């Protein structure tokens, strides 16, 4: 796999590695960049986007995870339960809040919360479980 920044036109055929939000434009992680995406990116003023390009023999993240989910769903569900339990235990501590007086610490904790959400949403979707946007 090759990761790296590219102009919208150079990104054609690549897959976004992060969700991109620029004004009204939202490109979800995993979006394959085509002509319509290039037009939307240029219209939004995006000069550079980080994409991944699969090389010969590479397997995409979704294909690999789906294979694990089909072959051994209990393995994936056990890992998801462990992730949720660990974050829940951290979040339940009285001395732990996402927002603190330390901006860098708050940012790191928010990144952890978002990464946890991302892992759980993706893992559950690979198991065929739909996750609501809000609860």
Secondary structure, 3 states (H helix, E strand, C coil): CEEEEECCCCCCCCEECCCEEECCEEECCCCECCHHHHHHHHHCCCCCEEEEECCCCCCCHHHHHHHHHHHCHHHHHHHHHHHHHHHHHHHHCCCCCCCCCCHHHHHHHHHHHHHHHHHHHHHHHHCCCCCCCCC
